[in-house]
Amino acid sequence: MRTTVDLPESLLQQAKIRAARRQVSVSRVIEDAMRVSFARDVAAAENLVTLPTADLGGLRPGVSLDDNAALLDIMDGVE
């Protein structure tokens, strides 16, 4: 399929150099790079870690997360 893609000149130059070294077309270099990138995304998505969580009942009555000073007092044992 033919399409138009805008690439930075420096990136295109790197693709041309790689194509010449491998004796393939620039399209083949770009296709290979896209396949590797997509495969990496799939592998990363498959390696997601799910951490266990527990419902510990929420905040203590009267505790406000909007009051930093009060939270510090509670953590320091001053109530």
Phi and psi in degrees as a GROMACS rama.xvg file:
@    title "Ramachandran Plot"
@    xaxis  label "Phi"
@    yaxis  label "Psi"
@TYPE xy
-100.107  133.517  ARG-2
-149.828  167.907  THR-3
-111.794  131.365  THR-4
-131.073  132.962  VAL-5
-90.1049  122.692  ASP-6
-123.073  148.49  LEU-7
-60.9511  143.03  PRO-8
-55.6801  -40.582  GLU-9
-64.3682  -37.8566  SER-10
-68.6445  -41.1137  LEU-11
-63.0145  -40.6976  LEU-12
-61.9912  -41.4387  GLN-13
-62.8954  -39.4913  GLN-14
-65.3052  -40.5303  ALA-15
-64.4705  -41.3974  LYS-16
-63.9585  -45.8117  ILE-17
-63.3246  -40.3981  ARG-18
-62.2117  -42.443  ALA-19
-64.9997  -42.6212  ALA-20
-63.7618  -37.9624  ARG-21
-88.959  -7.34333  ARG-22
58.2713  47.2049  GLN-23
-131.659  174.222  VAL-24
-78.393  160.282  SER-25
-62.6876  -36.8259  VAL-26
-58.3152  -40.7929  SER-27
-65.4108  -40.2396  ARG-28
-62.2191  -45.3026  VAL-29
-66.4991  -41.8954  ILE-30
-60.2527  -46.5341  GLU-31
-61.7983  -42.3097  ASP-32
-63.9607  -39.0517  ALA-33
-67.2992  -40.6747  MET-34
-62.3801  -42.8685  ARG-35
-63.7896  -43.6765  VAL-36
-62.4447  -44.9622  SER-37
-65.7912  -39.8974  PHE-38
-64.0815  -37.7414  ALA-39
-64.9545  -40.1816  ARG-40
-63.0878  -42.5098  ASP-41
-65.0066  -44.1127  VAL-42
-62.7838  -40.6232  ALA-43
-65.0596  -40.0176  ALA-44
-65.8655  -33.2837  ALA-45
-75.4362  -18.2773  GLU-46
-100.192  19.4117  ASN-47
-65.6051  139.752  LEU-48
-104.18  131.311  VAL-49
-103.51  118.693  THR-50
-90.4295  139.508  LEU-51
-69.6572  144.529  PRO-52
-128.972  160.695  THR-53
-135.369  143.062  ALA-54
-88.6799  107.757  ASP-55
-97.8121  15.5913  LEU-56
95.4843  -2.93025  GLY-57
85.2518  -158.325  GLY-58
-78.7247  153.002  LEU-59
-67.621  149.932  ARG-60
-57.8379  136.579  PRO-61
87.5322  -4.97107  GLY-62
-89.801  129.921  VAL-63
-118.688  126.146  SER-64
-73.8476  -7.63083  LEU-65
-88.0394  -6.11753  ASP-66
-115.954  92.5272  ASP-67
-59.5266  -42.6143  ASN-68
-62.5652  -42.922  ALA-69
-66.0532  -38.5631  ALA-70
-63.2172  -42.1148  LEU-71
-63.0573  -40.4354  LEU-72
-61.3523  -43.7182  ASP-73
-63.6313  -42.9651  ILE-74
-66.4016  -31.3628  MET-75
-84.197  -3.6207  ASP-76
86.0386  11.2724  GLY-77
-98.7006  115.229  VAL-78
